[in-house]
């Protein structure tokens, strides 16, 4: 039996999600953008809440010295969430929300410089 963890999202994650919604809404329409992103978040939360370690470690983050970050990838929707597990708190922190084509290094630089 697995224990459930709670999921919290950083401001950066929320900003990236909002920016992705704005972009997709222009391309696909608001309803389709909402459905796509809601579907992604639902699949992320359903899997990670029960099995937080089920996603592999994020190789891009490991390359720059961040060795405890996991990478949830939804290849169908071409989206990803980078998250960290805090076992002591039984929490998962959603840190970055990106498309699968975006570089984590560039996203980190962009949000650190803002």
C-alpha positions as CSV (number, residue, x, y, z in Angstrom):
1,X,0.0,0.0,0.0
2,X,1.3,3.4,-0.9
3,X,0.8,6.6,1.1
4,X,-0.5,9.7,-0.5
5,X,1.5,12.9,-0.6
6,X,0.2,16.4,-1.1
7,X,1.3,18.4,-4.0
8,X,2.2,22.1,-3.9
9,X,3.2,24.3,-6.8
10,X,5.8,27.1,-6.8
11,X,5.0,30.5,-8.1
12,X,7.3,29.7,-11.0
13,X,5.3,26.6,-11.9
14,X,2.1,28.6,-11.8
15,X,3.5,31.4,-14.0
16,X,4.8,28.9,-16.5
17,X,1.4,27.1,-16.6
18,X,-0.3,30.5,-17.1
19,X,2.1,31.4,-19.9
20,X,1.5,28.1,-21.6
21,X,-2.3,28.5,-21.3
22,X,-2.0,32.0,-22.9
23,X,0.1,30.6,-25.8
24,X,-2.2,27.6,-26.3
25,X,-5.3,29.7,-26.1
26,X,-4.1,31.7,-29.1
27,X,-3.2,28.6,-31.0
28,X,-6.1,26.2,-30.1
29,X,-8.7,28.3,-28.4
30,X,-9.3,28.7,-24.6
31,X,-11.5,25.6,-24.2
32,X,-9.0,23.3,-25.9
33,X,-6.1,24.9,-24.0
34,X,-7.9,24.5,-20.7
35,X,-8.7,20.8,-21.5
36,X,-5.2,20.0,-22.5
37,X,-3.6,21.6,-19.4
38,X,-6.2,20.2,-17.0
39,X,-5.7,16.7,-18.5
40,X,-2.0,17.0,-18.0
41,X,-2.3,18.3,-14.4
42,X,-4.9,15.5,-13.6
43,X,-2.6,12.8,-14.9
44,X,0.4,14.3,-13.0
45,X,-1.4,14.6,-9.7
46,X,-3.1,11.2,-9.9
47,X,0.2,9.4,-10.5
48,X,2.5,11.5,-8.3
49,X,0.3,11.7,-5.3
50,X,0.3,7.9,-4.9
51,X,3.7,7.1,-6.5
52,X,6.0,10.2,-6.1
53,X,9.1,8.3,-7.1
54,X,7.6,6.7,-10.2
55,X,9.1,9.3,-12.6
56,X,12.8,9.2,-13.3
57,X,15.3,11.6,-12.0
58,X,15.6,14.6,-14.3
59,X,18.8,14.2,-16.3
60,X,19.1,17.8,-17.3
61,X,18.9,18.9,-13.7
62,X,21.4,16.2,-12.7
63,X,23.8,17.6,-15.3
64,X,23.9,21.0,-13.5
65,X,24.2,19.5,-10.0
66,X,20.5,19.2,-9.0
67,X,20.3,15.6,-8.2
68,X,17.0,15.1,-6.4
69,X,14.6,16.4,-9.1
70,X,12.2,14.1,-10.9
71,X,10.9,14.6,-14.4
72,X,7.2,13.7,-15.2
73,X,6.8,13.7,-19.0
74,X,3.6,13.3,-20.8
75,X,4.8,12.6,-24.4
76,X,1.2,12.6,-25.8
77,X,0.7,16.2,-24.7
78,X,4.4,17.1,-25.1
79,X,4.5,18.6,-21.5
80,X,6.6,18.0,-18.5
81,X,6.7,18.8,-14.8
82,X,9.9,18.9,-12.8
83,X,9.3,18.2,-9.2
84,X,11.1,17.6,-5.9
85,X,10.0,15.2,-3.1
86,X,10.2,16.2,0.5
87,X,9.8,12.9,2.3
88,X,9.9,14.4,5.7
89,X,6.8,16.5,4.9
90,X,5.1,14.0,2.7
91,X,4.9,16.7,0.0
92,X,5.8,17.0,-3.6
93,X,6.8,20.4,-4.9
94,X,6.0,21.2,-8.5
95,X,8.9,23.4,-9.6
96,X,8.9,23.8,-13.3
97,X,6.2,23.4,-16.0
98,X,7.6,23.1,-19.5
99,X,7.0,21.7,-22.9
100,X,9.1,18.7,-23.7
101,X,11.1,20.8,-26.2
102,X,12.1,23.5,-23.6
103,X,15.5,23.4,-22.0
104,X,15.4,23.2,-18.2
105,X,18.7,25.2,-18.0
106,X,17.2,28.0,-20.1
107,X,14.0,28.0,-18.0
108,X,16.0,28.2,-14.8
109,X,18.1,31.1,-16.0
110,X,15.0,32.9,-17.3
111,X,13.2,32.7,-14.0
112,X,16.2,33.3,-11.8
113,X,16.9,36.6,-13.7
114,X,13.4,37.9,-13.4
